[in-house]
Amino acid sequence: MACCVLQITGLIFGGVGMVGTLAATVMPQWRVSAHIDSNIVVFETIWEGLWMDCVSHLGIRLQCKFYDSVLALPQPLEAFRALMCVAVVLSIISFLMAIVGVKYTHRTKDGPRGISIFILAAGVAFVLTGILVLIPVSWTGGTIIHDFYDPKVPTPLKRELGAALYVGWVSAALLIAAGAMYCSF
């Protein structure tokens, strides 16, 4: 019984982690403009994401623009895009493997007779996906914090942690937890 509950919990964690990975990948709020000055009247908020930049005017009008050229992007951003795209695909594959593994695990009164190889594969894939999500999200967070406290960076260029980073950290934690549950069988 505990085995079945653990499998279903892992499936739920993996599914929520998969959705969170997709959401963090497409959200434009990776880096948000910081309001450091004493002026509390702010007319614009700038969001920078993996795919686009957005500017919110007075919280009423939002204008977003996709990056013009892939070749003009900084190399870390290109790498982060690639890692997050691979993480999205791998999270979907992991979730499907987990569904198949849970469905085809045979049980007897004595306990699980045959734990599917899909369970172990899904567990390893979930852990790998969590690590793939954790790398760009943590790297971006570290860069933002470093630049925020660097006196050489001009005040208008300083950014704060955006909502996509928090979604990414929670998704990575859920994916790693799901992977740990499935690898424990």
SULVEN-V82102 format. One record per pair of residues at least 6 apart in sequence whose C-alpha atoms are under 6 Angstrom apart, sorted by the first residue. I is the first residue (numbers start at 1). J is the second residue. Records with the same first field share a line. If there is no record, write none. Layout:
BEGIN
I: J  J
END
This chain:
BEGIN
10: 178  181
13: 174  178
14: 175  178
17: 171  174  175
18: 91
20: 171
21: 171
22: 88
24: 164  167  168
27: 164
28: 47  48  49
29: 47  48  49  162  163  164
30: 48  49  162  164  165
31: 47  48  159  160  161  162
32: 46  47  159  160  162
33: 45  46  159
34: 158  159  160
43: 57  58
44: 56  57
45: 55  56
46: 54  55
47: 53  54
51: 66
52: 65  66  67
53: 64  65
54: 63  64
55: 62  63
56: 62
80: 136
87: 129  132
94: 122  125  126
97: 118  122
98: 119  122
101: 116  118  119
105: 114  115  116
106: 113  114
107: 113
119: 182
120: 182  183
123: 179  182  183
124: 179
126: 175  179
127: 176  179
130: 172  175  176
133: 172
134: 172
137: 165
148: 158
END
